[in-house]
Amino acid sequence: MNNEFFDALEALEREKGIPKEFMLERVEAALLAGYKKENNNESNVRVAIDPVKRTVKMYRLMTVVEEVQDPACELNLEDARKKSKRAKIGDVQEYEFKPKNFGRIPAQNAKQVIVQGIREAERGRLIEEYEKKTEGIITGTVMIIERLTGNVILEFENTQATLVRAEQLPTDRFKVGDHVKVYVCEVKKDTRTPVIVLSRTHPNFIKRMFETEVPEIQDGTVIIHGIAREAGSRTKVAVYSRDENVDPIGSCIGLKGMRKAAILKEAPGEKIDLIQYSEDPAEFIAASLAPATVLSVDVNEDKTCQVSVAPDQLSLAIGKEGQNVRLAAKITGYKIDIKA
């Protein structure tokens, strides 16, 4: 072992965040395994690495006995007391030794243990870091666009993850080098390499974007009650205010529509309907059918309702291929029957 080895451990800690102590344990294990392999699995030895003195030493562990039967691992009381006057039968004493073949310990065996230790540390650090970011928005840089699958490899500060095509918006058109915001759905830990599941189609992608752009949501004045989304096409966001002097919809739109525009920039082509939430189901259902104007709502106890609209509002209330009423039903929790 030389200074370069210890310098490398310090570099790992500094650059990858892998604790030096963690790696020293793995290196000690690797050296010990290599020594044992060369010495008939001799069990009464240990390796000690001192990062301060930058030394590596090997010790043979000797048990103090009345009568020595195995000189390789036992010594008598008389010899033991030459090292310690307090020695007694049953004690274990350590004696440093320098094996002749220490420098010829199988390098591959040691390397495998060390590499595995690095992988374990990186895996643990990655899981811990991204579990904290789960259900949040992070920004990555497009590194690779797979032509066959349409998947996009994104690079973050210290790792890469795949945004699969199914989790991209229909309108997404990326180029290498683009900065892309994504929602972290989960971190799958049951694989050899942790998998960070990303999405731009998840309803919470829009929710987290509003939380980022709207200070009134950040401080708890405006609350997002619910979201219904068909990604890339239309999203309905129900909001209300804890302060009667604060307009929740106006807060989300922002001055000259700047806040909403910032979100739409991340969801190109998607329409976002901001809805005033009400504890009165009839009011909430009527609002949820925007941009259509509703004449009346009759609510039933079985979570169904009948909605009346003017004839010229019927197609608007239902929406293209039933999308508007479908999203309204999803965000309100009611089955909606519309009639003109």
N, C-alpha and C positions, 0 to 999 in steps of 0.2 A: 504494500500500500504506500502511495506517495502523496505528495501535496495535491497533485492533479485530481486524485480520487476525491479528496475532501472538498476541493474547489468545485467539482462536478455536483456533489451533493448540495452544496450551498446554492449553486446555480439552479438546481431543480426546485429548491424551496423558494427561491426568489422569483423564478420565471413561471413555474407551474403551480406554486402554492402547495407543494408536497412537503410536509414537515420532515426535517432532517432526521429526527428521532425515528420516524416511521421507516425511513429507508435504511437507517443503521440496523434496525432489528432484522430487516430482510437480508441485508448484506451479511450480518453475522450468521444468520441461518444458512445462507448460501455457502459461505466458507466452511461452516461446520459440516454441512452435508457433503461437500466436496472432499473434505479431509476423511470423513468416515468411509466414503466410498473407496478411498485409496488405502484404508487401514482396517479392513475387515470389520467395518461398523463398530469400531472402538467407541464405547458409550460414555466413558468417564472423562470427557474433555469438553471444554467450552471455549468460545471465542469472545474476546472483549475488545471493542473498538472505542477508543477515547477520542472524541472529536476535538477536544480542547488541546490535548497534547499531540493529536494527529498520529496516534499509534494504534497498531493492531497486535494483540498478544493472544497466545494460546495457553491454556492452563489444563493440567491434568488433575483430576479430582481423586484424592486418595483417602480411603476410609481407614480409620485407626482401629486395629484389631489386636487381640492377644497373640494370635498365631497367624502369621502370613501364609496364605495358601495360593494367592494370586498376586505376584509382585507387580503386575501391571496396574492394579487398582487398589492394593492394600499396603499398609506399612504398620510396623509394630509401634507400641507406645513409646519405647525408648527413642526411636528415630523421630517420632512425631513431636516429642518434647524438645528436640533440638531446635524446632521452629517455634514452638509455643509451650512454655512451661505449664500452661493450664490445660494442655491437651488431655483428653480422656477417651476411653474406649467408646467407639461409635461416632466420634467426631469425623468431619470431612475436611481435609486440608487441601489447599490449592497450591500447585507448584507450576511455575511458568516453565515452558519448554519451547524449543524452536525446532520443529520437525524438519528433517532434511528435505522432505518433498512438499513443504508448504508452498513453495513457489510453483509447483507442478500440479496443484489441485486442478481438477478438470474445469477449465474456464467456461465451457459450455453449460455445465450444471449450475455454476454460480450465476452465470449470465441469465439463465432462464428464471431463476428465483428472483433476481433483481428486477428483470423486466416485468415479471408478474406482479411484483410489489408496486412498481410504478403504475401499472394498469389498474390495480386495485385502488390505489390512492387517487388516481385521476377519475376513476369511475365514481368513487365516493364523493369526491369534491364536486363533480358534475351534477350528480343527483341532488346533493344538498343545495347547490347554487340555483338550479332550475326548479326545484320544488318550491323555493321561495318565490319564484316568478310565475308559478302556475296560476292560471286564471287572470293573468295580466298581459299587457301589451309590451312587446319588445321589438327592437328594430334590427334587422339584419341586412347584410350586403349580398346581392346576387353574385354568386361565384360561378355556378354552372347551370345551364338550362339543358335538360335532357330532351333531345329532339323526339325520340320515340315515345316516351311516356308523358312528356310535358311537365314532369316534376322539376322543381327548382331547388338547388342546393344553396342554402343561405349560410353566411359566415357571421358569427357573433364575436364577441371580444375574445373568447378562448375556445370556441368549439364550432362545429358545423351541424346543421340539421336540415332535413328535407321538408319542403312544403309540397305535398303531393298535389297533383292536378285536381283531384276531387275537392280539395280544400281551398282552391283558388276561385276567385270570382270569374264568371264568364267573360268579363270585360278586361281582366288582367292581361297586360302585355308587358312582360319584363325584358330588360336588357342587362347584360353583365355589367355590374357596377352600380345598379339601381339600389337605393335604400328602401326597404320594404318593411312596413309594420305588420306584425302577425300576433295572433292570440295564442298563448300557450295553454293547450287543453290539459295535458298531463305529461308526466315523465314515466315511461314504462321501464320498470327496474328488473323485470323477469327475463331480460336478455343479457347476453355477454357484454354488449355495449349498450348503455342506457339510450333509449329512443325518446327524443323530445317531439311530442305530437303538436304540430302547428296548424293553425286555421285562419282563414280570412272570411270564411262563410258562417262561422258560429255566431249566434245572436249576441253573445257577450262581446264579440269584437266591436260592434257598434256601441254597446253599453259602456265598455271601457274607454272608447274614443270620446264619448260625451263626458265621462268623468274626467278625462284629461283636459278637454277643451273648455269646460264650464266650471268656473270657480264656485258658483252657487251650489253645484253638485258636490264639489270637493269639500265644502265646509258644512254640508248637510242641510242647507236651506231648501234646496230643490231635491226631490227624491224621484228616482226612476222606479215606477211601480211595476212595469213589465215591458217586455219586448217580444214582438212577433216578426219573424223575418223570413223572407224568401230571397236569399242572397243574390245580389247582382240585379235584382228587379225592384223589390219594394220592402220597406221595413216600417213598422208602426211602433212608436215609442210613447208609452203612457207616463206622464209626469205630473207631479203636484208640488205645491209649495207649503212649507211649514210657516211661512211668513206671508200674511195676507197682502202685504205691500210689495211682494216680489212676484212678478209674472213668470211662472215656470217655463212656459213656451217661449216667451220673449228672451228669457235668459239663455235658453238652449240655442235659439237662432242667433243671438248676438247682434251688435251694432252693424247695420247694413248686411246682415246675414253672414258675418265673417266666421262665427263659430261653427255654424252648420256647414258652411262652405268648406271649412278645413276637414270636416269629417267626410263630406262627399268627395273630396279629393282622394281620400283613401278607399272610397267605394264608388269608383266612376260608373255613371249610368244608373245608379241605384236611387230610387225615390224614398225619401224619409218623411213620414207623416208624424208630426208631433201632436199628441192627444192629451187633452186635459183629463186627468183621472178624477173620477167622482165615486164616492161611496154609494151613491144612488145608481143602481144597475142600469136603469133606463137612461139616465144622463150619460153614463159611461158608454153604453152601447151606441147611442146616437152619435157621440163624439168619435167613436172608433170607426164609424163608417165614412168619415171624411175622406175625400173632399165632397161627398154627396151631402145634401141637406135632407134631414129626416123630419117627417111630420109628427110621427108618434111612435112610441115603443110600448108594447104590452108584455110585461115580464111574468113568467110562470115559475112556480116553485121547483119544477124539474129541470131548471137551468136551460129552458127554451124560451124563445120570445118571438113575437110577431112585430115586424117593423113596417111602417107605412111611409112611402115616399111619393112625391109627385111623379107622374109618368115620365117626364123628361129627366128625372134623377135616377130612374131604375137601373139603367145600364151602368151609370157612374157608381151607384151603390154596390152593385154586384162586382163590377170590375172586369177586366179582360180575363176570360176563362175562369171567372169566379174568384179571382185573386183577392179583391178588396174585401169581400164578405168573408172569405176564408181566413184572412189575417185578423179581421175584426173578431171573428169567433174564437180564434186562438188566444188573442190578448185579453178578451173579456171572460172567456170560459163558458160562453153561452152558445147554444145552437140557434142560429139566426134565420128566420124565414122572412124574406122581403117581398112585399106586394105594393103595387102602385094603386 
